[in-house]
Amino acid sequence: MKPDETLAALQHRFARAATSLEGRPVEEISLSAWLREDLGVSARERIEIYAHAYFERIHAVLREDFGALHAALGEAAFHDLAKLYLMARPPRSFSLRFVAESLPGFLAGPVAELFRRRWPFAADLAALEWAIADLFDAPDSPILARESLASLGPEAWGSVRLRLTPAQRVLALDWPVVELHEAWAAGRALPALEPRATRVLVHRRAEQVFYREISALEAHALQRVGEGADLEALCASIADELSDDGAVAHAVALLERWLADHLLAAIEAG
């Protein structure tokens, strides 16, 4: 270590060397000047242990959060994807909680084109798996009880505004990756996929995250609820696609499902 080098500067150099993923030796740092060599282990070998452990820890987190993607790509390709991802999008936080946050976008970008050619559904599958992991830690909120709606008088129903819980998300995908994820979760062989536009609702109920494909009509209805539409406006938007009689029945069926799925957090009287 240079006589005038501060501890902070030394720590910065060490961190840069330990997190280097390019596979090149760290010649710019005179390791023997500040890293002890003993027990027959050289300074370079010691720092390589840290570098290996750094990648393997993050690799394990990615493998855990993206189990279906790992199964679809295979160990070797997933390993290469993880390394390329970390080189292009190095973590910006000390927490491992968000290390996988950018992987879906990375897979959809130009750097990951080779992976998309072989697995064109990869970005959509990563988006589904990240939503599952992310919503597990979404904020809690009071759940709307059926009794709260039942207590409203008929004159108040039209102006009621529902609220969605923060632990839900609707994904617009180009591939039916729900089929692949369900097969992986059940231990079945992964199916071959053909492109098909799908909308997937991911949500947490109690301590478990669920997901299901939903219709374009339900996706639009959830969007209207999120925008603050009252029940009268919600029924009107459904009626644009269905008959007036069918709109009311469909709105009631959606409310029943949303209550059961714990998607609704509170009501507001207009």
C-alpha positions as a Python dict, from the first residue, in 0.01 Angstrom:
ca = {
    (1, 'M'): (0, 0, 0),
    (2, 'K'): (125, 345, -81),
    (3, 'P'): (211, 551, 229),
    (4, 'D'): (-43, 820, 138),
    (5, 'E'): (-323, 580, 38),
    (6, 'T'): (-629, 599, 262),
    (7, 'L'): (-817, 296, 389),
    (8, 'A'): (-1124, 403, 189),
    (9, 'A'): (-922, 416, -134),
    (10, 'L'): (-773, 75, -60),
    (11, 'Q'): (-1118, -71, 9),
    (12, 'H'): (-1245, 75, -319),
    (13, 'R'): (-962, -86, -515),
    (14, 'F'): (-1020, -418, -342),
    (15, 'A'): (-1395, -408, -416),
    (16, 'R'): (-1328, -325, -780),
    (17, 'A'): (-1091, -620, -810),
    (18, 'A'): (-1320, -864, -626),
    (19, 'T'): (-1625, -773, -835),
    (20, 'S'): (-1449, -785, -1172),
    (21, 'L'): (-1629, -1036, -1396),
    (22, 'E'): (-1434, -991, -1718),
    (23, 'G'): (-1197, -1275, -1632),
    (24, 'R'): (-885, -1066, -1681),
    (25, 'P'): (-608, -1050, -1420),
    (26, 'V'): (-594, -741, -1207),
    (27, 'E'): (-248, -625, -1315),
    (28, 'E'): (-318, -262, -1237),
    (29, 'I'): (-311, -343, -866),
    (30, 'S'): (7, -453, -694),
    (31, 'L'): (-160, -719, -482),
    (32, 'S'): (148, -825, -290),
    (33, 'A'): (191, -469, -167),
    (34, 'W'): (-128, -474, 38),
    (35, 'L'): (-271, -828, 49),
    (36, 'R'): (-96, -1083, 269),
    (37, 'E'): (30, -1409, 124),
    (38, 'D'): (47, -1704, 363),
    (39, 'L'): (-39, -2072, 404),
    (40, 'G'): (80, -2130, 51),
    (41, 'V'): (-196, -1915, -101),
    (42, 'S'): (-81, -1626, -319),
    (43, 'A'): (-235, -1279, -308),
    (44, 'R'): (-385, -1329, -653),
    (45, 'E'): (-542, -1659, -552),
    (46, 'R'): (-687, -1502, -241),
    (47, 'I'): (-860, -1224, -429),
    (48, 'E'): (-984, -1470, -690),
    (49, 'I'): (-1162, -1653, -407),
    (50, 'Y'): (-1352, -1332, -330),
    (51, 'A'): (-1429, -1274, -699),
    (52, 'H'): (-1559, -1628, -738),
    (53, 'A'): (-1770, -1602, -423),
    (54, 'Y'): (-1915, -1267, -538),
    (55, 'F'): (-2040, -1410, -866),
    (56, 'E'): (-2158, -1740, -721),
    (57, 'R'): (-2367, -1567, -453),
    (58, 'I'): (-2546, -1347, -706),
    (59, 'H'): (-2574, -1636, -951),
    (60, 'A'): (-2748, -1839, -681),
    (61, 'V'): (-2995, -1556, -615),
    (62, 'L'): (-3077, -1529, -986),
    (63, 'R'): (-3119, -1906, -1011),
    (64, 'E'): (-3358, -1901, -715),
    (65, 'D'): (-3568, -1608, -843),
    (66, 'F'): (-3577, -1740, -1201),
    (67, 'G'): (-3613, -2115, -1155),
    (68, 'A'): (-3825, -2172, -1465),
    (69, 'L'): (-3592, -1959, -1678),
    (70, 'H'): (-3296, -2159, -1548),
    (71, 'A'): (-3473, -2483, -1641),
    (72, 'A'): (-3562, -2353, -1989),
    (73, 'L'): (-3212, -2229, -2072),
    (74, 'G'): (-3011, -2500, -1898),
    (75, 'E'): (-2727, -2456, -1651),
    (76, 'A'): (-2454, -2351, -1898),
    (77, 'A'): (-2660, -2091, -2083),
    (78, 'F'): (-2806, -1953, -1759),
    (79, 'H'): (-2455, -1920, -1617),
    (80, 'D'): (-2349, -1721, -1924),
    (81, 'L'): (-2663, -1507, -1903),
    (82, 'A'): (-2599, -1428, -1536),
    (83, 'K'): (-2239, -1327, -1606),
    (84, 'L'): (-2331, -1111, -1906),
    (85, 'Y'): (-2614, -949, -1709),
    (86, 'L'): (-2390, -861, -1416),
    (87, 'M'): (-2125, -719, -1647),
    (88, 'A'): (-2382, -501, -1825),
    (89, 'R'): (-2597, -416, -1521),
    (90, 'P'): (-2376, -433, -1210),
    (91, 'P'): (-2570, -410, -883),
    (92, 'R'): (-2625, -59, -749),
    (93, 'S'): (-2734, -167, -402),
    (94, 'F'): (-2569, -356, -121),
    (95, 'S'): (-2890, -559, -86),
    (96, 'L'): (-2948, -871, -296),
    (97, 'R'): (-3321, -790, -292),
    (98, 'F'): (-3308, -595, -619),
    (99, 'V'): (-3021, -765, -799),
    (100, 'A'): (-3265, -933, -1042),
    (101, 'E'): (-3487, -631, -1101),
    (102, 'S'): (-3340, -537, -1440),
    (103, 'L'): (-3311, -888, -1585),
    (104, 'P'): (-3643, -882, -1779),
    (105, 'G'): (-3551, -552, -1944),
    (106, 'F'): (-3198, -674, -2010),
    (107, 'L'): (-3331, -984, -2187),
    (108, 'A'): (-3548, -762, -2405),
    (109, 'G'): (-3253, -538, -2498),
    (110, 'P'): (-2984, -555, -2767),
    (111, 'V'): (-2708, -711, -2556),
    (112, 'A'): (-2917, -1025, -2498),
    (113, 'E'): (-3012, -1073, -2864),
    (114, 'L'): (-2830, -1409, -2887),
    (115, 'F'): (-3041, -1544, -2601),
    (116, 'R'): (-3363, -1414, -2759),
    (117, 'R'): (-3284, -1589, -3087),
    (118, 'R'): (-3268, -1923, -2908),
    (119, 'W'): (-3533, -1854, -2641),
    (120, 'P'): (-3761, -1576, -2774),
    (121, 'F'): (-3992, -1613, -2473),
    (122, 'A'): (-3712, -1553, -2220),
    (123, 'A'): (-3789, -1187, -2147),
    (124, 'D'): (-4158, -1263, -2085),
    (125, 'L'): (-4075, -1556, -1859),
    (126, 'A'): (-3830, -1339, -1666),
    (127, 'A'): (-4097, -1067, -1631),
    (128, 'L'): (-4340, -1320, -1483),
    (129, 'E'): (-4085, -1463, -1241),
    (130, 'W'): (-3964, -1120, -1129),
    (131, 'A'): (-4325, -1012, -1065),
    (132, 'I'): (-4374, -1322, -849),
    (133, 'A'): (-4057, -1251, -650),
    (134, 'D'): (-4119, -877, -625),
    (135, 'L'): (-4484, -894, -516),
    (136, 'F'): (-4400, -1133, -235),
    (137, 'D'): (-4244, -830, -62),
    (138, 'A'): (-4504, -574, -174),
    (139, 'P'): (-4655, -353, 99),
    (140, 'D'): (-4947, -488, 297),
    (141, 'S'): (-5283, -313, 292),
    (142, 'P'): (-5622, -370, 454),
    (143, 'I'): (-5830, -609, 244),
    (144, 'L'): (-6182, -511, 141),
    (145, 'A'): (-6436, -739, 309),
    (146, 'R'): (-6753, -851, 137),
    (147, 'E'): (-6950, -714, 432),
    (148, 'S'): (-6828, -361, 356),
    (149, 'L'): (-6986, -375, 12),
    (150, 'A'): (-7301, -544, 140),
    (151, 'S'): (-7353, -263, 391),
    (152, 'L'): (-7385, -1, 116),
    (153, 'G'): (-7727, 118, 18),
    (154, 'P'): (-7838, 77, -346),
    (155, 'E'): (-7814, 452, -404),
    (156, 'A'): (-7442, 451, -316),
    (157, 'W'): (-7327, 170, -543),
    (158, 'G'): (-7287, 369, -860),
    (159, 'S'): (-7048, 621, -703),
    (160, 'V'): (-6831, 372, -518),
    (161, 'R'): (-6463, 373, -616),
    (162, 'L'): (-6266, 60, -548),
    (163, 'R'): (-5895, 52, -470),
    (164, 'L'): (-5648, -212, -575),
    (165, 'T'): (-5393, -345, -328),
    (166, 'P'): (-5027, -274, -401),
    (167, 'A'): (-4958, -650, -412),
    (168, 'Q'): (-5089, -700, -766),
    (169, 'R'): (-4967, -644, -1121),
    (170, 'V'): (-5101, -710, -1472),
    (171, 'L'): (-4842, -814, -1731),
    (172, 'A'): (-4895, -780, -2106),
    (173, 'L'): (-4686, -1056, -2266),
    (174, 'D'): (-4624, -1186, -2617),
    (175, 'W'): (-4576, -1549, -2510),
    (176, 'P'): (-4795, -1780, -2297),
    (177, 'V'): (-4521, -1834, -2043),
    (178, 'V'): (-4773, -1922, -1772),
    (179, 'E'): (-4789, -2266, -1935),
    (180, 'L'): (-4414, -2306, -1906),
    (181, 'H'): (-4397, -2181, -1547),
    (182, 'E'): (-4683, -2408, -1437),
    (183, 'A'): (-4512, -2709, -1595),
    (184, 'W'): (-4183, -2626, -1422),
    (185, 'A'): (-4354, -2575, -1085),
    (186, 'A'): (-4529, -2912, -1119),
    (187, 'G'): (-4210, -3092, -1220),
    (188, 'R'): (-4341, -3169, -1568),
    (189, 'A'): (-4152, -3149, -1898),
    (190, 'L'): (-4144, -2793, -2027),
    (191, 'P'): (-4380, -2744, -2323),
    (192, 'A'): (-4284, -2591, -2656),
    (193, 'L'): (-4440, -2247, -2690),
    (194, 'E'): (-4590, -2059, -2980),
    (195, 'P'): (-4624, -1682, -2961),
    (196, 'R'): (-4961, -1568, -2827),
    (197, 'A'): (-5046, -1235, -2668),
    (198, 'T'): (-5151, -1290, -2308),
    (199, 'R'): (-5235, -1084, -2005),
    (200, 'V'): (-5133, -1225, -1671),
    (201, 'L'): (-5251, -1113, -1329),
    (202, 'V'): (-4992, -1168, -1054),
    (203, 'H'): (-5107, -1104, -699),
    (204, 'R'): (-5037, -1194, -339),
    (205, 'R'): (-5301, -1344, -112),
    (206, 'A'): (-5194, -1382, 248),
    (207, 'E'): (-4833, -1507, 229),
    (208, 'Q'): (-4846, -1665, -116),
    (209, 'V'): (-4817, -1522, -468),
    (210, 'F'): (-5057, -1645, -736),
    (211, 'Y'): (-5083, -1582, -1108),
    (212, 'R'): (-5335, -1653, -1381),
    (213, 'E'): (-5410, -1555, -1736),
    (214, 'I'): (-5695, -1305, -1763),
    (215, 'S'): (-5907, -1181, -2049),
    (216, 'A'): (-5853, -847, -2220),
    (217, 'L'): (-6184, -741, -2068),
    (218, 'E'): (-6071, -813, -1712),
    (219, 'A'): (-5736, -646, -1774),
    (220, 'H'): (-5914, -334, -1897),
    (221, 'A'): (-6152, -342, -1600),
    (222, 'L'): (-5860, -360, -1356),
    (223, 'Q'): (-5699, -69, -1539),
    (224, 'R'): (-6018, 135, -1502),
    (225, 'V'): (-6030, 56, -1130),
    (226, 'G'): (-5668, 164, -1098),
    (227, 'E'): (-5751, 489, -1275),
    (228, 'G'): (-6020, 566, -1018),
    (229, 'A'): (-6335, 484, -1215),
    (230, 'D'): (-6647, 436, -1002),
    (231, 'L'): (-6869, 130, -1038),
    (232, 'E'): (-7105, 306, -1276),
    (233, 'A'): (-6818, 394, -1510),
    (234, 'L'): (-6676, 44, -1473),
    (235, 'C'): (-7005, -115, -1577),
    (236, 'A'): (-7030, 129, -1867),
    (237, 'S'): (-6686, 31, -1995),
    (238, 'I'): (-6780, -337, -1973),
    (239, 'A'): (-7106, -263, -2155),
    (240, 'D'): (-6906, -124, -2445),
    (241, 'E'): (-6802, -483, -2519),
    (242, 'L'): (-7102, -674, -2384),
    (243, 'S'): (-7476, -631, -2377),
    (244, 'D'): (-7620, -415, -2101),
    (245, 'D'): (-7757, -719, -1918),
    (246, 'G'): (-7430, -904, -1962),
    (247, 'A'): (-7231, -606, -1834),
    (248, 'V'): (-7394, -609, -1491),
    (249, 'A'): (-7355, -985, -1452),
    (250, 'H'): (-6994, -970, -1566),
    (251, 'A'): (-6912, -682, -1330),
    (252, 'V'): (-7061, -877, -1038),
    (253, 'A'): (-6859, -1185, -1135),
    (254, 'L'): (-6539, -978, -1150),
    (255, 'L'): (-6609, -825, -809),
    (256, 'E'): (-6662, -1171, -665),
    (257, 'R'): (-6332, -1294, -807),
    (258, 'W'): (-6140, -985, -700),
    (259, 'L'): (-6274, -1012, -345),
    (260, 'A'): (-6173, -1378, -331),
    (261, 'D'): (-5827, -1296, -468),
    (262, 'H'): (-5778, -1012, -214),
    (263, 'L'): (-5717, -761, -493),
    (264, 'L'): (-5932, -487, -341),
    (265, 'A'): (-5804, -274, -57),
    (266, 'A'): (-6069, -13, 28),
    (267, 'I'): (-6375, 163, -103),
    (268, 'E'): (-6444, 529, -149),
    (269, 'A'): (-6789, 681, -167),
    (270, 'G'): (-6815, 945, -439),
}
